[in-house]
Amino acid sequence: MHGRTHLTLSVTGIPMWRLDEKLVREDIFFLDRPYSLEKSDEEAMNHTLQQLESILEEHGEKIAAMILEPIQGNGGIIMYHRDFIIKAKALLEHYGVLLIVDEVQTGYGRTGKMFGINHYEVVPDIIVTAKALGNGIPISTFSTTDAIAQSFNKASSSTFGGNPVAATTALSVLNNIEQHGLVQRAEELGSYLKERLQEISSPFIQEIRGVGLMLGLQIQAINDEVSSAQITDIILEEMKDRGFLIGKNGLNRDCLAFQPPLVIEKDDLNAMLSNLIEVLSGILDRLTVTI
Ligand SMILES: Cc1ncc(COP(=O)(O)O)c(C=O)c1O
């Protein structure tokens, strides 16, 4: 979540981003994510929903909200079973707990819909966004229902809140997204990129995940000598030397993250793809020789 305060650092599900394990307070609970390579999406979903229900049953009274990314970004580009959020929301409503959706990575068209949550047909209670709205200018947003907004009635002021330069930039970013049909474009280019990635044959590729221009390529090891994280680093370095910056995420830091600017051209995607194919087969040759 936004910022580096004690509370926000405590709610990230990825321990490496916390300063200290002790930052996790007793009244913050984590769910297993509804995704696993070993289980079907449905089994994974049911497991997490059961976990959610038992936490709510026991502690629902003191829980204010559940926070989730509609598609996990740093977690490794993980989407959930299409019914997961809708079922989780029903449980939350039953216990009077709000749903906060973090759209910092998924927001503003990246996934081929304006917001990532649109893939699941759920209306959350609160949406937070940042990054893409400012196109480089620092800005973040908090959107909620009238009822929740009206409950915040204390005096408040913030040095950068409502900054006119950032707000004007955000409005022109939104106009630009609309005028150039970037949401639709992310859907089309994303499907194209996903199909091309799926066609690549390499023993290092375990799975391709995600939607729109938010795609992940899960790397796997082919022996005990070199880990999936090491293979990922080799690929990323070689791609960087060839002029392509690809992200890295996943709990084991072994997922290539394709999250390019929404204005990227198909030619650039094709150039990246042909280089990636060469790099993957080069590593295979190298590792095979080493073995
Ligand atoms: C999903 C998500 N939420 C929140 C943040 C952090 O936002 P901020 O830089 O405003 O603290 C990030 C940062 O990359 C992010 O990926």
The ligand as a MOL file (V3000), in Angstrom:
LIG
                    3D

  0  0  0     0  0            999 V3000
M  V30 BEGIN CTAB
M  V30 COUNTS 16 16 0 0 0
M  V30 BEGIN ATOM
M  V30 1 C 0.4730 -2.6420 -6.0460 0
M  V30 2 C 1.2570 -1.5330 -5.4010 0
M  V30 3 N 0.6990 -0.8270 -4.4270 0
M  V30 4 C 1.3720 0.1750 -3.8200 0
M  V30 5 C 2.6600 0.4980 -4.1910 0
M  V30 6 C 3.4130 1.5690 -3.4840 0
M  V30 7 O 2.9700 2.7720 -3.7830 0
M  V30 8 P 3.7690 4.0520 -3.2200 0
M  V30 9 O 4.9980 4.1760 -4.0330 0
M  V30 10 O 2.8120 5.1550 -3.4160 0
M  V30 11 O 4.1130 3.7870 -1.7990 0
M  V30 12 C 3.2700 -0.2020 -5.2100 0
M  V30 13 C 4.6440 0.1570 -5.6140 0
M  V30 14 O 5.1850 -0.2390 -6.5710 0
M  V30 15 C 2.5550 -1.2380 -5.8410 0
M  V30 16 O 3.1050 -1.9510 -6.8290 0
M  V30 END ATOM
M  V30 BEGIN BOND
M  V30 1 1 1 2
M  V30 2 1 2 3
M  V30 3 2 2 15
M  V30 4 2 3 4
M  V30 5 1 4 5
M  V30 6 1 5 6
M  V30 7 2 5 12
M  V30 8 1 6 7
M  V30 9 1 7 8
M  V30 10 2 8 9
M  V30 11 1 8 10
M  V30 12 1 8 11
M  V30 13 1 12 13
M  V30 14 1 12 15
M  V30 15 2 13 14
M  V30 16 1 15 16
M  V30 END BOND
M  V30 END CTAB
M  END
